């Protein structure tokens, strides 16, 4: 059940990101993530910078989508 739970959580996060980004921006994030295993800290810094570049509205919308997902929302309450 842990694997299923982890996959569901990852799916929720990816869906929230996909809902707020256009295809080009999502592809850019995926491209940055390819180096994660080799350079996790550098990759993290690049992802943060890229997301900040999208603007505060995009980041807040992603967070709102995650928090209001029924699976996450039920767990919070």
Secondary structure, DSSP 8 states (H G I E B T S, - for coil): -HHHHHHHHHHHHHHHHHHHS-HHHHHHHHHHHTTTTT-HHHHHHHHHHHHHHH-HHHHHHHHHHHHTSHHHHHHH-
